[in-house]
């Protein structure tokens, strides 16, 4: 699985890292058919995570540093 890893643009501050993921057409079709989102954490300890569809930035802030 690690052979498929690529660089990921993230927003970072002292408390968190935020990345944005946009599903492609195949992902959307699976989700609309009742599919699930799977989260893989590499390692033996599982850090706290949050998966959401809500934008963590308010409308006046920027998502600079996060690739669309």
N, C-alpha and C positions, 0 to 999 in steps of 0.2 A: 504494500500500500504506500509506503514512503516514496517509492519511485515516482508516484503521481503527484507529489507535493510541489507546489509553486509558491512564489512570493505572494504575500497578502498585504495589501495596504490597510492600515488601521489608524484610527484616532486613538491617541494615548494621552492620559494624564496621570496624576499620582495614584489614582485609585482603580483605573479600569482601562481595558482595551476594547475598542468597538470596531467591528468589521461589518460590512454590508454585503449581503448575498442576494443576487437576483436569479430566480429560477429561469431556466431556458424553457422552450416550448414542451420538451419531453417531461421536465420536472413538473410544469404546470398541469399537464395532462394527468400525470400520476396523482398529484394532489387533488385535482378536481374529481378524480375517480375514487377518492377516499384514501389515497396513499398517505404515508407518514413522513415526517422529517426525522432523519437519524443523525445523532451527534456522536462522533468518534472523538475520544480524548486519548491521545497517545501517552502512555506512562502508566504507573501503578496507583497514582493518587488522582482523585477526581476533584478538580477545583470547582467552586461555585460558578455556575453559568446561568445565563438568561437567554432564551430564544424568544423573539417577539416579532410582530409585524409593525409595531409602533416605532416611528422615527424618534430616536433618543435626543434629537436636536430640535429646539424650537424653530419656528418659521423664520426668525430673523438671524439665526446663527448659520454657520456654514458647515458643510461636511468636507471641507478641504482636507486632503490627506486620505480620503476614502475614495477608492476608484469606483466609478459608477458601473 
